[in-house]
Amino acid sequence: MGTWDTIRNTVTAEFADIHDVEHLTRLVVRLGLAALLGGLLGLQRERAGKEAGIRTHMLVAAGSALVVFVPMHSGMGPEALSRVLQGLLAGVGFLCAGSILKLPTEEHVRGLTTAAGIWMTSAIGMAAGLGREVTAIVSTLLVLGILSLIGPFRRLGLRKDDPPSKDD
């Protein structure tokens, strides 16, 4: 076998992680769904004037789906996959911490809802990556409901002792 055959065979082997059309379809559906659901959450946050918008939420959701999809389809057992999930949640928690601000001139902390939303977006992406599509969709609807309804309820004065959050 010549040098060019060796190079061709090596390159072909490097791109052989998709074994068949079913595997490719599963990858596209899970990553696509994660990105779509993350985009819906990001759109809500963007429309509310928050810094973390569509792109951030799409990337967090799709990245989380990919981080769980690859090891799951590489033959990792449940215990190893559990460690991947723990690491992912801790890493996203670190990302979320960057969105929380305590300004010296303000009484309240800002960014808690954004941080919680990014963390939940990651969890939704993980659900999609694990093949729990219905769980991911229902969770997204729940989060959209929470983000959309809590602000109006507060403005109605249902909790008069609680000042409106700057991060609603």
Secondary structure as UniProt FT lines:
FT   HELIX           3..14
FT   HELIX           21..47
FT   TURN            48..49
FT   HELIX           54..72
FT   TURN            73..75
FT   HELIX           78..97
FT   TURN            98..99
FT   STRAND          101..102
FT   TURN            104..105
FT   STRAND          109..110
FT   HELIX           112..129
FT   TURN            130..131
FT   HELIX           133..155
FT   TURN            156..157
FT   TURN            160..161
FT   TURN            166..167
//
